[in-house]
Amino acid sequence: MNSEGEKKMDRVMRLAEIATVLGICVRSVRRMIDRGELPPCVRIGRAVGLMQSEIEAYLKRMREQRTVR
């Protein structure tokens, strides 16, 4: 259904979901945010998380760093 030029819908991923994707605990995700490795959290009501595109960009950077070494 999506045309090639149409942009994918971005969504907020909660910290627990991010932790699962990265294979770490939620506390480690919070530490990465505090150290600046991940961008600051987005708050929607009581929910806290990061945009899916930001997590995908982080994973892409990690893959690129791994292949450069």
C-alpha positions in Angstrom: 0.0 0.0 0.0 2.8 2.4 0.8 4.2 4.1 -2.3 8.0 4.3 -2.5 8.1 8.0 -1.6 5.7 7.7 1.3 7.4 8.0 4.7 7.0 5.2 7.3 4.9 6.2 10.4 7.2 6.9 13.4 6.0 5.7 16.9 7.1 6.0 20.5 8.7 2.9 21.9 8.5 2.5 25.6 11.7 1.8 27.6 10.8 -1.8 28.3 10.4 -2.5 24.5 13.7 -0.7 23.8 15.4 -2.8 26.4 14.1 -6.0 24.8 15.2 -4.8 21.3 18.7 -4.0 22.6 19.0 -7.0 24.8 19.6 -5.1 28.0 17.6 -4.1 31.1 15.5 -0.9 31.4 18.0 0.6 33.9 20.8 0.2 31.2 18.6 2.1 28.7 18.2 4.9 31.2 21.9 5.0 31.7 22.5 5.2 28.0 20.1 8.2 27.9 21.9 9.9 30.8 25.3 9.4 29.1 24.0 10.8 25.8 24.3 7.6 23.8 20.5 7.7 23.2 18.5 10.9 22.8 16.3 12.3 25.6 13.0 10.6 26.3 9.7 11.7 24.9 6.8 12.0 27.4 3.3 11.3 26.3 1.0 11.4 29.3 2.6 9.1 31.8 4.3 7.1 29.1 8.0 7.6 28.5 10.0 6.4 25.5 12.0 7.2 22.4 10.9 7.4 18.8 11.4 4.2 16.8 13.4 6.1 14.2 15.9 7.1 16.9 16.4 3.5 18.0 16.8 2.4 14.4 19.4 5.1 13.8 21.3 4.0 17.0 21.3 0.4 15.8 22.5 1.5 12.3 25.4 3.4 13.9 26.4 0.4 16.0 26.3 -1.9 12.9 28.5 0.7 11.0 31.0 0.9 13.8 31.2 -2.9 14.0 32.0 -3.2 10.3 34.6 -0.4 10.3 36.8 -2.0 12.9 
